[in-house]
Amino acid sequence: MRFFIVDDDEAVRSSLAQLIEDEELGIVAGEAEDGAEVTASYLNDLHIDILCIDLLMPERDGLETIRAIKDEFHGKYLMLSQVETKELIGQAYTLGVEYYVTKPINRVEVLSVLHLMIERLHLEHSIENIQHSLKSVMQFQQRGQTTKTKQRGKSLAEAGQFLLAELGIVGEKGSKDLLDMILFTDQYLALHADQHDSFPSLKVIFTGITEDKLNEPFTSADIAREAKAAEQRVRRAINQSLKHIASLGLTDFSHPTFENYASKFFDFTIVRKKMSELTKETSGREEHTRINVKKFVQVLYYEAKRIFMED
C-alpha cells in the first residue's frame, strides 16, 4: 500500500509515518503541510492508495481538498481531526470519507482502521481483477454461445468443485453449502443484471440456499435456524481452507496453489498469521482467526465463473 499524509502538524505526520513503516503496512510516498499542496494528478502520479488528511488546516482544509480532488483521485481517505462535530463529520462522509480518526492519535485505533482499509482495498482489487478477466472471457465466447440452463448449472458447479479441491475443502461439510452459494449467486446476478453493485449480501445468499433446501411449509424460524447452521458450516470450511493454504506456503512458498489463491481468497496478513501459528509448538489449541467470509464467497464465485467460461 502507498500512503500520503497531509497535516500541518509535523509531529503528527512523523508519528503516523513511523507507525505505518514500523507495522510494515506499506510505503509513505509523500507528505504535505497543507491541502493547498495536494492535487489529484500528483497523488495519481505517486500511485497513492490511502490519503491520510487533516480536517483543519490553515490554507485549504481537508474537506476543501477532498472536494477538489475526489473526481480524479479514487484512493481511500482517512480523515484526522480533533473536531468531532456531527456537521463536519457528516460533510466528510458525504464527500466519500469512510474512515475517521480523532486526535490525539491512538496507536491501536489507527492500526485497526488502517488494517480495515487495507483489507477493503485488497478485496476491491481482487474482485476488479476477476471481473475484468471474466468480462474478457465472456466477450470472447459471447458469439454463438447457447448453453442450456441445466448444463450451465452443472458446469459451474464442476468449476466450483475444482476450486474447493484446490482449496483443500472438497470433503468438508460446508463445501456443499459453498457450491449452493455459487449457483444461487449466479441466478441472483442474472436476475439483477441491470443493477450496479448487485452482488447479494451473505444474508440474502444464506436465506436463498436455505429456502431452496427446505421442504414447504416452513416458517421464518426454520429458515433462520438452518441459515445459521449453514453459515457455521461455511465458516468452518473456510477456516480449514486457510489452514490448508498456510500449510502449502510453509512447505513451498512457490507452490502454485499457494501463489494463485493465498492473497485472492484471504487477506495475506491473516495467511501469514496462520503460517506463524502452524510453526509454533502448541497444545493443539488454535487461536481464533477473523476471516472475511464475504470476500471468500465473492472470489469463489468469480473464479468459478471464470473457469466455467474458459472451458
N, C-alpha and C positions, 0 to 999 in steps of 0.2 A: 504494500500500500504506500502511496505517496501523499504526504501531508503538506499543507501550507498554513502558517499561523499568522493571524492579523490581530495585534493587540498593542495598545500604546504603552503598556507596562512591560519593560524589558524583563523583569523578574518572572512575570507570568509566561512570557514566550520561552524563556530559558528553562523553567521548570517543566513546562509541557513538552518541549523538545527532548529534554533529558528523560522524561517518563516514557515517551514513545521509543526512544533509542534503547533504554535500559530493558524494556519489556519486549524488544525486537518486534514491534508492531509494524514497522516499516521505516521509510526514509522521510525526514523533514526536508523537502526540496526547496523551501524558501520561507522567508519571514517578511513582515511589513509592520510599520508602526501605525499606519492609518489606512482606512479603507480607500482613501483617495489614490493610494499607490497600487491598487489592485484592479486589473481588467480581466475580462473573460478570456481574451486571446492569450494573455500572459499565463494564466492558470492552465489553459489548454496546452500551450507550448511545453509546460512543465509536466504535463500528464498527471495533474493533481486528482486524487480520488476523494480526499476529505479536506474540506476547508474549515479550520478552527478559527472562528472570528468573534471578536468582542462586540458587544451590543453598543456600548457608548464609547465614542472616540471623538477627538476634538474637531477634525476637519470634515470627515464623512463617516457617519456611524455605520454599524453593521447592517441595519435594515436598509439604508440607502444604498449601501454597497451591493447587497444581495439583489435588490430591486434592479440595479444597473447591469448585473451580470447573469441573472437567472435564465434569460432566454438563450444564452450561448454556452454557459458553463453548466454541465449536467452532473457534477460530482455531488457528494453529500455535504451538508452543513452541520457543524457543531457550534451552537451559539454559547458564548461565555459572557456572564454578566453578574454584577451584584444586584441589579434591578430585578424584582420579581413581580412587577405589576401585571395584572391579568391582561390589560390592554396591550402592552408591549409584547408580551409573550404570544398573545393572540395574533398580532401582526406578523410576528416571526413565523408562526405556524402557517399562516395564510400564504406567505412567500415561499413555502417549501421547506422550512426548517423543521426537521423531525426530532432533533435531539438538542437538549438544553441542559447546561451545567452551570450552577451558581458558584460565584466566587465567595470566599477564598476557595481555591481548587482543592477538592478532596481526592486523594490518590485513588482510593478504592472506587469511588463513584465514577471518576474519569475512565479508569480502566474498564469498568463494567460497561459503560456507554460505548467506548471505542471498540471493545470486543463485539458488541451487538452490531455496531455499524459495519465492521469488517465482515462479520458473518452475513449480514444483509447484502453487502456488495458481492461477496463470493456467490451467494445464491442467485442474485440477479445476473451476474456474468455467466454462470453455468447454464441458466435457463436460456439466456440470449444465444449462447453458442449452440446449444442443442436445437433451439428453434430455427436458427439460421441454417444449420445442417439439414434439418428436416424440411425446411422450405425449399432448399435447393434440390433435394431428392424428389419432393412432390412435384415440383415444376418439371423435372426431367421425365417423370413417369406419368404425368397427368394425361397426356395424349393417349387415347386408346385403352385406358385402364377401366375394366368392367368387372372387378371382383365382386362376387356376391357377398351379402352381409354375413352369412354363416361362415363362409370360407375366410372372410376378413377377420372375424372374431377369433376363429381358430388360429390363424396365422399370427395375430397379435398376441394371443395367449402363448403361443410357442416361443415368440420372441421374448416375452416376459419370463417364461420358464427357463430359457437360456441364460438370461441375466441373473435370475435367482440362483442358478447353479454356479455362475461365475462369482457371485457374492457369497457363496457358501451356505445358503439357507434354503435350498430346494426341499429339504426334508423337514424343515421347521413347520410347526402348526400354523404359524402366521403366514406362510407362503401362499396358501390357498386364498386367504383374505387379500393379500397383495395382488394376486392375479385378478381377483374380482374387482379390485380398485382400479386396475389398469383398464379393464373392459368398461366399467361404469364411467370412468373419466372420458373415455373415447366417445361413448354415446352422448354424454353430457355436453362435451365440446362441439360435437356435430349439431346438437340442438341449439347451441348458443354461439354459433359461429359468427354472428353479426355483432356480438358484444365484445368490447375491449376489455382485456384482462379478465376473461371469463373462466379461468381455471377455478374449479369448485373448491370450497373450503373443506377441511378434513371432516367437519361435522356433516356437511352435505354428502360427502363420499361414504362415510360410515353409515349414515342413515339410509342412503340409497342401496348399498350392498346388503344391508340388513333386511330392508323391505323386500328385496328380490329373493332373499333366502327363506324368510318366514312364510308359513302357510296361513292364509287368511282363515278365520278372522284373527287379528292380532291388535293389541292395544298399544298406546304410546309408551306405556311402561315396558311392554315386551320389547319394543324397538330400542328403547333407551338401554335396557339391560343387555341385550345382545350386541348392540353397537359398542358399549363399553367393553364387553368381553373381547370383541374383535380388535378394538384399539389396543388392549393389553397384549393380545397375541402378536399384533404387528410390532409393537414396541419391543417385545422380547426378541422377535426375529431380527429387527434392525440392530439391536444390541449384539446379537450373535454375529451378524454380518460385520459390524465394526471390529469385533474380536478377530474374526477370520481375516479381514483385510490387514489389520495390525500385525497379525502373526505372519502373513506373507511378507510384509515390509521388513520384519525382523530377520526373516530367513534370507530374503534377497530384495534389497531396496529397488532393484531394477526389474523386479518381476512384472511382467506385462499387466497382469490383473491389478496389482497394486498401483502401477503408474496410471492405468486407464481410469480406475474407479475411486481411488482414495480421496482425492480432492473434489471429485464430481459429486459424490454422494454424501460426503461429510466435510465439516469444517476441519481443515488439516490440523489445527491445534488440538482438536479432540482426538484425531488419529494418533498424533504424537504422544498425547497423554496416555492413551490406551497402550501404546507400544512401551511406554515407560513402566506402566503398571505390570505388563506381562514379563518384564525383565526382572522385577523385584521378587524376592523370595517371601511370599506371604503365607498366611494360614489358609489361603483359599478363598478368603472373603474379598470380593471385588468392590471397588469404590463405585458409587453412583455416578453415572455419566449422563449429562444432559444432551440429548440428541434432537436435532431439528427434523421432526418426523415429516413435516410438510415438504421440506427440501428433498428428502429422500424419495417421497412419493412422486413429486413433480419430475425429478430427474429420472426415476424408474420409468414413468410413463413416456417421457420424451425419448429416452434411449430405446425403449421397446418399439416405439413408433418409428424411430429412425431405422432400426434393424429390420423391421417389417417392410418398410418402404424400399429398402435396398435389395431385399430378396426378389 
